[in-house]
Amino acid sequence: MMKVKGKKVSPKEIAEKIVQNIPNNELIERTEIAGPGFINIHLKRIFVSKLLSNLLVNGVQPPSLKKKKK
């Protein structure tokens, strides 16, 4: 989109703007920019632990369908 508007922006600059606009939340511990615009997202251990525990106890649970379709 930036290229269409005639603005030259490096992938790293775009990654920096994305990281700056990620709100604080209970899932993400930290983010870091790697290489030419790649974003590494590190999840909080508590969040991952809860997900894995739930998966081990309950197994894989497919999402429920609101309305059955034929």
Rosetta blueprint (number, residue, H / E / L):
1 M L
2 M L
3 K L
4 V L
5 K L
6 G L
7 K L
8 K L
9 V L
10 S L
11 P H
12 K H
13 E H
14 I H
15 A H
16 E H
17 K H
18 I H
19 V H
20 Q H
21 N L
22 I L
23 P L
24 N L
25 N L
26 E L
27 L L
28 I E
29 E E
30 R E
31 T E
32 E E
33 I E
34 A E
35 G L
36 P L
37 G L
38 F E
39 I E
40 N E
41 I E
42 H E
43 L E
44 K L
45 R H
46 I H
47 F H
48 V H
49 S H
50 K H
51 L H
52 L H
53 S H
54 N H
55 L H
56 L H
57 V H
58 N H
59 G L
60 V L
61 Q L
62 P L
63 P L
64 S L
65 L L
66 K L
67 K L
68 K L
69 K L
70 K L
